[in-house]
Amino acid sequence: MNLLYCLSILSLLSMALMSCENTVMSAEDGKLSNSTPDSSALELIAMSQQAMQMAQRESSDVVLRQVETDLSLTAFRFVDGALTKEIVVVIPEPNASTEKWSIVINTISPLLMSPESGLNLQNLKVGPTRVAQAMTAYWPGCTVRTISLAAKNNELTWVAFCKTFEGIVSGSMDNQIGVFQPSDAPAAPLAITATPVP
């Protein structure tokens, strides 16, 4: 074989290996998953444990159903075991001390409609920062509205919304694969803000 040909093949293989250095293929399910969680995922896990302790002051049998963030404000949405109330722990800004965290109780919430399983954040690998980066790379210049984590078919899935000139666009990212999937739906029109009459 030609030496230059062999060297070019080796070069291509080394580039492929370098691009995969942060990923690992699971032999059990064949899905691609991250070997180490994102730093923003680790931060979210730590916050969720503190949020759980706060929610348990309102009800001892709470279940985490949803997490929402815009990368500034973050909300952990819990429900009690009897599905009578939603307990929302709100963190107003990144790195806010727990003294600044607040609790909101809702007796009407879509999360109270069905006894779905809770979120197990111990398996969270993809953090909201990666979702935001992927979304703003796909729609350059868009403004992150909200990034929400829920369980879909017992798998953690991020759903994100971003504001563009055309309207609100959305996409999702699976916790196992970590690949951003833009929605096929057209951009939703922006809400019209009423102008006060002088």
Secondary structure, 3 states (H helix, E strand, C coil): CCHHHHHHHHHHHHHHHHHCCCEEECCCCCCEEECCCCHHHHHHHHHHHHHHHHHCCCCCCCEEEEEEECCCCEEEEEECCCCCCEEEEEECCCCCCHHHCEEEEECCCHHHCCCCCCCCHHHCCCCHHHHHHHHHHHCCCCEEEEEEEEEECCEEEEEEEEECCCCEEEEEEECCCCCEEECCCCCECCCCCCCCCC
